[in-house]
Amino acid sequence: MTDDEKSDIASYKPGSSKPGFSKPDMTDYKPVYVKPDPPSVSQYSIEASSAARKVPHSIAPDLVSDALNVASSHTADPLSARQSSTNASNADMTDKSGSLKSDSPVVTQSSTDTPDPARIELSKANLIDLKTRLAKWCDNGRINLHLLKVVISEFENDDIALADIVKKENTHDLIELLTTAGYLKPTDIRILFDVINLCGVGGVETVMKKEWKLPEFKDVPITHFSDRRIRLLAFGRKLSIKNMIILGHLYEIPVNKDTDPYSLISQLEETGSLAEGDKWNEFIGKLKDYDMNNEIKALTG
């Protein structure tokens, strides 16, 4: 440095305009902002939470909020992220009205609705197969044939002769009486559900459902049988051996400790002792005479 330069520095005072120390012209000055590189994901989550703790609320609150939102989006549950993506895809598949677009795949679920027995239709061959399977299952010691006769006797005054019911010796022949009389047909198998429910042989349901889509038998309301018939079945369940023997004596029907109660009911029906009207009232009167209270309750509801 020359002696003149040293002299200029030593004599410089603020506001002077010595050569080399003139005030810069700030008229066209514009600051330049250089955007820093974005921090990593882990830095977001750590630094944002730190900012929430350390930065006063009055200082750049919007910046703190933005930082927290960014950190949250990067650390979100991946399942939630996938769900959001799925929802976005579903939104793309619908138009403004919310309906599926015509070119979108439609996914349907199998129906769990119970089939309506009134709408079930079988071919003639399928009905024969159904009756055969039912009879095979029932005749394997799983049904009380006397009980089945009492059930089918509901129709003895219409299209089925009581004598025909009494002489049948197997399930198939008894069910066939319902077919011949027109109660059971390929376009209407509801009576079959009634018979199975009344006879208490719901176990056959599994066998039948292997071949056909059928409703839960217990959920099908009974439609073909009268309250009187249902009460006779309840009467058979309540009838004790002691009272069966008494009724056998009163109506001159052979009864012993091995007699089936539904066999006794069938014979009482065959002799007309349980006919509606006067005979019915007379029968209830005899039960009262011998204090058969449980049996009376079953018959009178």
Contacts in CASP RR format, 6 or more apart in sequence:
PFRMAT RR
TARGET T0000
AUTHOR 0000-0000-0000
METHOD contacts of the structure
MODEL  1
MTDDEKSDIASYKPGSSKPGFSKPDMTDYKPVYVKPDPPSVSQYSIEASS
AARKVPHSIAPDLVSDALNVASSHTADPLSARQSSTNASNADMTDKSGSL
KSDSPVVTQSSTDTPDPARIELSKANLIDLKTRLAKWCDNGRINLHLLKV
VISEFENDDIALADIVKKENTHDLIELLTTAGYLKPTDIRILFDVINLCG
VGGVETVMKKEWKLPEFKDVPITHFSDRRIRLLAFGRKLSIKNMIILGHL
YEIPVNKDTDPYSLISQLEETGSLAEGDKWNEFIGKLKDYDMNNEIKALT
G
8 18 0 8 1.000
8 19 0 8 1.000
11 18 0 8 1.000
12 18 0 8 1.000
12 21 0 8 1.000
15 23 0 8 1.000
17 23 0 8 1.000
39 47 0 8 1.000
41 74 0 8 1.000
41 75 0 8 1.000
44 67 0 8 1.000
44 70 0 8 1.000
44 71 0 8 1.000
44 74 0 8 1.000
45 71 0 8 1.000
45 74 0 8 1.000
45 75 0 8 1.000
47 67 0 8 1.000
47 71 0 8 1.000
48 64 0 8 1.000
48 67 0 8 1.000
48 68 0 8 1.000
48 70 0 8 1.000
48 71 0 8 1.000
49 68 0 8 1.000
49 71 0 8 1.000
51 63 0 8 1.000
51 64 0 8 1.000
51 67 0 8 1.000
51 68 0 8 1.000
52 64 0 8 1.000
52 68 0 8 1.000
55 64 0 8 1.000
93 100 0 8 1.000
93 101 0 8 1.000
93 104 0 8 1.000
94 100 0 8 1.000
94 101 0 8 1.000
94 104 0 8 1.000
95 101 0 8 1.000
100 106 0 8 1.000
114 215 0 8 1.000
114 216 0 8 1.000
114 219 0 8 1.000
115 213 0 8 1.000
115 214 0 8 1.000
115 215 0 8 1.000
116 215 0 8 1.000
117 189 0 8 1.000
117 190 0 8 1.000
117 193 0 8 1.000
117 214 0 8 1.000
117 215 0 8 1.000
117 220 0 8 1.000
118 188 0 8 1.000
118 190 0 8 1.000
120 189 0 8 1.000
120 212 0 8 1.000
120 214 0 8 1.000
121 186 0 8 1.000
121 187 0 8 1.000
122 130 0 8 1.000
122 186 0 8 1.000
122 189 0 8 1.000
122 212 0 8 1.000
123 186 0 8 1.000
124 186 0 8 1.000
126 186 0 8 1.000
126 212 0 8 1.000
127 179 0 8 1.000
127 184 0 8 1.000
127 185 0 8 1.000
127 186 0 8 1.000
127 189 0 8 1.000
129 211 0 8 1.000
130 189 0 8 1.000
130 192 0 8 1.000
130 208 0 8 1.000
130 211 0 8 1.000
130 212 0 8 1.000
131 172 0 8 1.000
131 175 0 8 1.000
131 176 0 8 1.000
131 179 0 8 1.000
131 184 0 8 1.000
132 172 0 8 1.000
133 207 0 8 1.000
133 208 0 8 1.000
133 211 0 8 1.000
134 171 0 8 1.000
134 175 0 8 1.000
134 192 0 8 1.000
134 196 0 8 1.000
134 204 0 8 1.000
134 207 0 8 1.000
134 208 0 8 1.000
135 170 0 8 1.000
135 171 0 8 1.000
135 172 0 8 1.000
135 175 0 8 1.000
137 201 0 8 1.000
137 203 0 8 1.000
137 204 0 8 1.000
137 207 0 8 1.000
138 148 0 8 1.000
138 171 0 8 1.000
138 199 0 8 1.000
138 201 0 8 1.000
138 204 0 8 1.000
139 170 0 8 1.000
139 171 0 8 1.000
139 172 0 8 1.000
142 201 0 8 1.000
142 203 0 8 1.000
142 204 0 8 1.000
143 171 0 8 1.000
143 199 0 8 1.000
143 201 0 8 1.000
144 199 0 8 1.000
144 260 0 8 1.000
144 262 0 8 1.000
145 169 0 8 1.000
145 170 0 8 1.000
145 171 0 8 1.000
145 174 0 8 1.000
146 260 0 8 1.000
146 262 0 8 1.000
146 263 0 8 1.000
146 265 0 8 1.000
146 266 0 8 1.000
147 199 0 8 1.000
147 233 0 8 1.000
147 262 0 8 1.000
148 171 0 8 1.000
148 174 0 8 1.000
148 195 0 8 1.000
148 199 0 8 1.000
149 165 0 8 1.000
149 166 0 8 1.000
149 168 0 8 1.000
149 174 0 8 1.000
149 262 0 8 1.000
149 266 0 8 1.000
150 229 0 8 1.000
150 232 0 8 1.000
150 233 0 8 1.000
150 262 0 8 1.000
150 265 0 8 1.000
150 266 0 8 1.000
150 269 0 8 1.000
151 195 0 8 1.000
151 198 0 8 1.000
151 199 0 8 1.000
151 225 0 8 1.000
151 229 0 8 1.000
151 233 0 8 1.000
152 160 0 8 1.000
152 165 0 8 1.000
152 174 0 8 1.000
152 177 0 8 1.000
152 178 0 8 1.000
152 195 0 8 1.000
153 162 0 8 1.000
153 165 0 8 1.000
153 229 0 8 1.000
153 266 0 8 1.000
153 269 0 8 1.000
154 224 0 8 1.000
154 225 0 8 1.000
154 226 0 8 1.000
154 229 0 8 1.000
155 178 0 8 1.000
155 181 0 8 1.000
155 183 0 8 1.000
156 162 0 8 1.000
156 165 0 8 1.000
156 269 0 8 1.000
158 181 0 8 1.000
159 181 0 8 1.000
159 182 0 8 1.000
159 183 0 8 1.000
160 177 0 8 1.000
160 178 0 8 1.000
160 181 0 8 1.000
162 269 0 8 1.000
162 270 0 8 1.000
164 177 0 8 1.000
165 174 0 8 1.000
165 177 0 8 1.000
165 266 0 8 1.000
166 266 0 8 1.000
166 270 0 8 1.000
168 174 0 8 1.000
168 177 0 8 1.000
175 184 0 8 1.000
175 192 0 8 1.000
175 195 0 8 1.000
178 184 0 8 1.000
178 191 0 8 1.000
178 195 0 8 1.000
179 185 0 8 1.000
183 191 0 8 1.000
183 224 0 8 1.000
184 191 0 8 1.000
184 192 0 8 1.000
190 220 0 8 1.000
190 223 0 8 1.000
190 224 0 8 1.000
191 224 0 8 1.000
193 215 0 8 1.000
193 217 0 8 1.000
193 220 0 8 1.000
194 220 0 8 1.000
194 222 0 8 1.000
194 223 0 8 1.000
194 224 0 8 1.000
194 225 0 8 1.000
196 202 0 8 1.000
196 204 0 8 1.000
196 205 0 8 1.000
196 217 0 8 1.000
197 217 0 8 1.000
197 218 0 8 1.000
197 220 0 8 1.000
197 222 0 8 1.000
198 222 0 8 1.000
198 225 0 8 1.000
198 230 0 8 1.000
198 233 0 8 1.000
202 217 0 8 1.000
202 218 0 8 1.000
205 214 0 8 1.000
205 216 0 8 1.000
205 217 0 8 1.000
208 214 0 8 1.000
222 230 0 8 1.000
228 276 0 8 1.000
231 298 0 8 1.000
231 299 0 8 1.000
231 300 0 8 1.000
231 301 0 8 1.000
232 265 0 8 1.000
232 274 0 8 1.000
232 299 0 8 1.000
234 298 0 8 1.000
234 299 0 8 1.000
234 301 0 8 1.000
235 265 0 8 1.000
235 295 0 8 1.000
235 298 0 8 1.000
235 299 0 8 1.000
236 261 0 8 1.000
236 262 0 8 1.000
236 265 0 8 1.000
236 298 0 8 1.000
237 261 0 8 1.000
237 298 0 8 1.000
238 294 0 8 1.000
238 295 0 8 1.000
238 297 0 8 1.000
238 298 0 8 1.000
239 261 0 8 1.000
239 264 0 8 1.000
239 265 0 8 1.000
239 295 0 8 1.000
240 294 0 8 1.000
240 295 0 8 1.000
241 257 0 8 1.000
241 259 0 8 1.000
243 290 0 8 1.000
243 292 0 8 1.000
243 295 0 8 1.000
244 255 0 8 1.000
244 259 0 8 1.000
244 261 0 8 1.000
244 264 0 8 1.000
245 255 0 8 1.000
245 256 0 8 1.000
246 290 0 8 1.000
246 292 0 8 1.000
247 253 0 8 1.000
247 255 0 8 1.000
247 264 0 8 1.000
247 268 0 8 1.000
247 286 0 8 1.000
248 254 0 8 1.000
248 255 0 8 1.000
248 264 0 8 1.000
249 255 0 8 1.000
250 286 0 8 1.000
251 267 0 8 1.000
251 268 0 8 1.000
251 271 0 8 1.000
251 273 0 8 1.000
253 264 0 8 1.000
253 267 0 8 1.000
253 268 0 8 1.000
253 271 0 8 1.000
255 264 0 8 1.000
265 274 0 8 1.000
268 274 0 8 1.000
268 283 0 8 1.000
269 275 0 8 1.000
272 279 0 8 1.000
273 279 0 8 1.000
273 283 0 8 1.000
274 280 0 8 1.000
274 283 0 8 1.000
284 296 0 8 1.000
284 299 0 8 1.000
284 300 0 8 1.000
287 295 0 8 1.000
287 296 0 8 1.000
287 299 0 8 1.000
288 296 0 8 1.000
END
